[in-house]
Amino acid sequence: MDASDLLQLAEEIAREAGALARRRRDEGVRIAATKSALADIVTEADREIEDLIRARLAAARPDDGFLGEESGAERGESGLTWVVDPIDGTVNYAYGISHYAVSIAVVSGEPTPEEWTAEAAVVYTPVVDELFRARRGAGAWLGAEPLRVTSVTEAGALLATGFGYDPATHEGDLARVRQVMPLARDLRRAGAASLDLAYVAAGRLDGYFERGLHPWDHAAGALLVEEAGGLVGGAPSGRPGREMTIAAGPELFEKLRYKISG
Ligand code: LIP
């Protein structure tokens, strides 16, 4: 199975998972548990949809590894690992806000953000039925439209960010917003990292930065941005990570990185 086959498999599974997410949302969402903080919730749908994705991938690609937000990590034998957020934007989903996505990436190499190479990625937002996709070296697309990041304009940048579930981190996050606002025309906080990254790739945002993301939040969206001509970095090790994720066109990326890391 080559990278285009892997991408097609990811698209098929993302669409099936997204349709299930919509059905479960319409039936009424039940909170299954809280995780790292009271505000960090997981719904029964998160778990059910990750189980569906994991089962479809295991049937199609039994030797691949898996890293999912809800069911953890399992190393494979093939050198490929699927990195999955079944419902990115869980709080939006629980509140009935339609801005959420199924995020699926397949990576080669060590299954850590510092070391992996993303090979193919999809971010699918089922309510508006938009599937953003990318294959390494072959561009990023929304339907038949190629995705392209923006260039900086005199009006300033439309930036997006997010705030962690732990209230103790909010002061630092707000201080960081204050640091970058001289670059901005305005700021958006939409609640789904994978879609923030997809929107940077699509030119709907000029840039995005957030502290505290997990690998499944950024794995797919980062490839979309890179294949749309953008740069993705952060910390630790200059790659997207728990300490920071930054994504933008090349010129704005450097300005954001300087403002954030000094
Ligand atoms: C969410 C991210 C969002 C971030 C939230 C949360 P989840 O992922 O997409 O950008 O601000 O704190 O991490 O939990 O909905 O999969």
Residues whose N, C-alpha, C, O or C-beta is under 5 A from the ligand:
A	BS01	LIP	I87 D88 G89 T90 V91 G162 F163 G164 Y165 G191 A192 A193 S194 D217
